[in-house]
């Protein structure tokens, strides 16, 4: 009941900028998963207090805080994002001695239904939201000792002294004997704090909806133009997959991850290996397990399958920054033209998504992971052709075609551990359901504005 009332206060009475609507919805949708009751009541009290104050008096509660624009190039719909500020431009939080109204050109991105420039955002709301998101990575069962709430230098009460004494007595003892030493040279995967699990189609790139016509219908684009672009990109994807990524051999031997059959690889040098004449046939899929050489599912067959996935990994790593080198001059020119036209018709969808991907990549102890329902080989072709090879290492790409996204998320948690905070970003119900099953926050992408809001949240360290 408090959650519903709080949502009503924020949306109908507080007059916050449109960006905070989605941020607050994200917070509220994950309160039951990550936040304690005392923090929720504190959050509710602050919002209730803010909504009770007359709008004309609200600036006096936070006279020194004014939220500037995310980028000077941001406009309301149907405007697009055009540029990113240079290092010398003004930051996001600008302080002044007196309240001044935000300029129209500096307004946050807002949805068409809002139609208002951004208002001043209360300082305590910013701090509380930042604190809330910091708790996503922490355990929900946090307790404080009695001395934690005492002012510095204040004498402790008898009960507090007894509690502190009990805490010291019950503190876990240090490891003795042949205890396992802490590895000082931990791998980057063991040092991660936050992992962003991305969907691919209709989240980072626009592809499938070009073929089905749903994108043209939803956003009022010319159906024939959109369909033609989708067909041309589809042709490039399957040509790359068939010609260089062994898709003819691997279509019926699809794997979730590129390393899934690495244990069958004997490490043979493949520099002079002839894949065309090794009598591998994966068209009928992996058959019964046997030991006969050349039989599908046998030892020799599995070794040849592992060779293909190893070579696939080498090609991806070798051409992830220059996929045009794998194409003929005509196909290379076609790729550049089609990508440019798709960016135009989708209002810069991909470039907006890449801003968030690069921001996450630039952080320490954060990582992007791709989980797609496309088969692994075509998914790798898509990533290369859309210019995402430098953002997603090949071992950070998972295909959920065989096992579904919920099982993929389970594999990822097993790989990186439960101490990491996972944030799921996608457009479909499958990833949303899988996120709920694993108690992971979910950020929905259904329009260009959702990508802009995501980048704003990342820039302000709310995610």
N, C-alpha and C positions, 0 to 999 in steps of 0.2 A: 504493500500500500504506500509506504514511504517512497519507494522507487517511482511509482506512477505519479505521485504528487510532485516529486523532485523533477521528473521529466517535464511535467506541465509547467512548473515554475520557470524552468530554463527556456522552454520554447515559446511561452506565451507572455511572460512578464519581465524577464531579465533583460531583453533587448541586446543579447550578446551578438557578436559577428557570426556570420553563417558558418565559418570554419569551426567555431566552438560547438555548433550543433552536432556535427559528425564526431568530433572528438569526445563530446559528452556522451553520445550514444554508444561510442566504443567503450567508454569507462563503465557506463551503467550495465552494458551487456555482459561485462566481465567482473562485476562487483562480487557476485556470488562465488566466483572462482578464485579471486585473488585478494579481496579486501576484507579486513576485519570489521565487525559491527561498529566499533567506536569510531573508526575512520569514516564510515558511511554516515553516521549521525553527525559527525563534525562537518562533513561535506554538505549534508542536508541543511544544517543550521546556517552555514555561511550563505548558501544560495537563497534560503528563506529570508535572511536578513537583507541581502542585496535586493531581492525582489520587493521588499516592503518599503524601501526608500524611494522617495519620489525621483523620477528620472532626472529632473533638473538638479538634484542634490547629489546624484551618484558620482559625478566627476570629483567632488570634494573628498570622497573617500579614498580616491587614488589619484591625487593631483599630479604625481610625478611620473606616472606611467602612461605612455602613449605607444600603441602598437603601430609600427610602420608597415610598409608594404613588404611583401615577400620578394617580389621583383618589380622593378618599374614597368616592365612590359606586360604585367597581368592586367587583363580587362575582364569585365563581366561578360557573360555569354551574350552573343556568340563570339566574342573576341577570344583570341588564343594567346598562348604563352609564346613570347617572341625572343626573350633574351634573359640571360642570367647576369646578375650584377657582378661587376669585377671586385677584386679584393679591396679596392679603395672606396667603394660605395658604402652608403650608410647601412648599418646593421639593422637587425630586426627590432630590438628594443631601444627606443630613443627616449632619453630623459630630458625633461625641461622643468623649469621652476614653476610653471603655471600650466593649467590645462589649456590645450588648444585643440580645436576640432581637426580630425583627420581629413586630409585633402582628398578630393574625389579620385585623383589619379593615383593615390597611394592606398586605395582600398584593397583589402584582402579579396581574393577570388570569392565570388558569391554565386549562388545558383539563381536562375532566372526568377524563381518565386520570391526571392528576398528583395532584390532591387535596391539595396541600401549600401552605402559605404560602411566600412567597418567602424564600430564605435570603440571607445576606450575600453580595454579589458582590465578588470580589477587585478591588482597585484597579487592579492591573496588567492584569487582563482588560479592565476598562473602557477604560483608556488604549490598550491594544493594539487593541481593537475600533474605538475612535475613530480611531486612526491608520490602521487598515486601510481604513475608509471614506473617509478623506481622500485615500487613494491612488487611489480610483476616478476622481477628477477629474484625476489626474496621469498623466504618461507612465510606462509600466511600465519603461522603460529609463532609469533614473536612476542616474547615476554621481557619485561624490564624488571630489574631488581629495585628494591626500595630506594637504594642510594641514587638510582638514575634520575629520580624525580626531585631530589633534594638540591637546593641551590649550593653553589660552590662555597665551602667553608662552613655550612650550616651544621649544627650538631645533629646526629642521628638519634631518633627515638629508640626506646628499648626494643620495640618490635622490629625496627629496621636493623638494629645491631644483631638481633637474633637471626634475622633472615640472611644477612650478609655472612654471619658466621656459619650458618647451615650451608650456604652456597659454597663457601670455601672448603668445608669438610667433604661435601659431596662432589666436588669438582673431579673430573676424570683424571686419573693419574697418568703420568707420562709413560710412553712405551718403554718396556725394559727388554733385556736380553737381545735376542736376534730379531728385533722388530724390523719390518720392511722400511727401508729408508725412502724418504721422499725423493722422487726423480727431479733433480734441478733443471734438467733439460727436457721439459715437457714439450710434446708436439703442439703445434698451433691449434689442432682440433681439441686438445684437452684444456686449452686456455680460453675457450670461447665463452662469452656471456650471453649473446643473443643471436639467434638464427632466424632468418626470414625465409619462409617457405612460399615460393611463388608458383602460381599457375602460369601457363604459357599463353594459350590462345584466348583472346578476348580479355586478357589481363595485361600482359606485356606487349603482345603483338595482336594485330587484327588480321585473321586469316580465315578461320572456319566460317565466320559470319559473312564474309565476302562471298563465299560460295553458296550459302543458303539464302542470301538476300535479306537476312534479318537486320544486318547493319544498315543497309540502304533504307529499309522500312522504318527502323527506329529513329534514325537521324536525318531522314529526308534527303538522301542522296540518290543520284540517278542509278537505277538498278542495273542497267546494261553496262555502264562504265565500271561499277563496282564488281560485278560478276566477271567481266573481262580481266580486271586486275587480279582477282582471285585465281582464275584459271591459269594465267601466265605465271604467277608465283608457284602454283601447284606443279606446273610442268618443270620449273627450275628445281623444286625440292626433290621430286622423284628422279630427275635426271642425275642430280648430284648423288642421291642415295644409291641409285642403281650402278652408276659408273664408277664411283670411288669408294663407297661405303658398304659394298657387299650386300645391298638390300635384297638382291635376287636370291642369294644364298641364305640370308638371315631372317627373311620375312616370317618364316614358320618356326624359327628358332629364336624368337624374341626373348630378351632378358630384361630384368628390371634395372640392372646397373651394369656398367661396362666391365666391372671386375667380377661378375658372378661366376664366370667359368675360368677365372685365372688359375685356379688350383689344378686344372687339367693341362696347363701350359708347361712344357718341359724346358722353356727358355731357349729354344733353338734359334739360331741367327736367321732372320727372315729377309736379309738384304738381297739375296739371290733366289728366294723362294718363289716358285711359280704357282700362284693360287688357281690359275685357270686350268692347270693340268693335274691337280692333286686328287681328282676324282671325288671331291666333296660334293654331296648333294643334300641340301637341307630343305628341298621343296616339300617333302612329305612330313617334315617335323621330326622331332626326336622320337625314335621308336623305343622298343624295350631295351633295357639295360643288358648288355652282353659284352663279351671280351673278344669277339671276332674282329679282326682288323678290317676296317672299312664299313662295317655294319653301323647303321644309324643308331646312335646311343652307345656304341662300343667305345673302347679306349681310344683307338686310332681316330675314330670319327670325332670324339670329344676333343681330342688334341688339335685337330684341324679347325674345329669350331673356335677353340681358344685362340688359335693363331689369328683368325679373322678379327676377333674382338681386340686382340693386342694391336694388330695393324690399324684397325679402326681408331683406336686411341691415339696412335702415333700420327695418323693423318689429321685428326682433330687438333692435336697440340701443335702440329707443324703449320697448319693453315688457318688457325682460329682468328688471326689478325689480317689474313690476306686470302680470303676464300676465292677471290677473283682469279688467282693463279691456277685454280682447279678447273676453270671454265674456259671455253673458247672465247676469242675476242668478241664475237657476236653475242654470245650468251652473257658475257661480262657487261657489255653495254646494255643488254636487255635488263639485267638485274638492277643496274643503277637507275635505269629509267622507271622500272616498275616500283622499286622501293621509294623513289621520289614521289611518284604519283599516288602511292598508297599513303604516304605521309601527308600529302595535300588533302586527299579525300577524307582522311581520318582526323584531320585537324591537329596533326603533330602528335598523335597518340604515342607512338614508339619513342620519340625523342623525350617526351614528358616522363614516360616510365623509366627511361635510361637515367634520367637525373636522380631519381630515387635509388636506383641500383648502384650507381657510382658513389652516391653519398654513403650508402651502407658499406660499400667496398672500401671506402677511404677511412672508415672508422677502425679503431683497434678492437679486437676481440668480437667482431661481428662478421656475419657471413651470409651470402645469398645461396639458396639451394632451390633448384627447379624440380617440381613434381608435376608431370604432365600426363594426360591420358593418351597421348600419341605414342605409337611404338617407338622404341629407343632409337633406332637408326634414322627414321624420318625426323624425329625430334632433334637429333644432332644436326641433321641437314638444315632444319629450320633455324636453329640457333646460329649456325654459321652464316646462312644467307641473310638473316636479319641483322647481322653485325653484333651478336651478343657473345661471341666466343671468348672475348677477354673478360667478360663479366662472370660467366659460368664456366669454371673448370670442368673438364669432362667427368671427373669423379664427384661432381656436385649436381649431376643430372640423373633423375630417376624417372622411369616409365611406370605408370600405374595401370597399363593396359591389362596385364595378367592378374594382378593381385588387388587392385583398387587403391585409392588414396589413403584409406585408413590404415591398411597394412604397410603402405609406403612410409607413412608417418611413424609407425611403430618401428620400422627398420631404422629410420633416421634417429629416433630417440635412443635406440639400442647402440647406434654408432657414436653419437655425441654425448649421451648421458642425460640424466633427468635434472641436473643442476642448471642446465642451459634454459633460458627463456625462449620459447618458440612463438613466432608471430606468423599467422597464415594470411596470405594475401591472394584473393581470387575472385572469380565472378560466379562460380557455380555452387549448387547445393551440395555436391559431393564433398568438396573441400571444406565447406562450412560444417557439414555434419561430422566429417573426420576431425576437424578442429575441436568441436564440442566433445567428441568422444575422448579426446586426449587433453581436455581442459586447456586448450590453446586459444589465445585471443584471435579473432578473425576480422580482417579489414576487407570490406566488400568493394569491388571495382565494377561499376555498372555504367559509368560515363566518364568523359574526359575530366570533369571537375573532381571526381574521386581521386584521380591520380595527382591532381594539383594539391588537394587537401592532404593526401598522404605525404607529399614532399614537404609541405609546410610543417606537419607534425614531426617529421624526421629532422628538419632544420632546427626546430625549437626543442629538440631532444625529448619530445613526448613519447617517442617510440625508439 
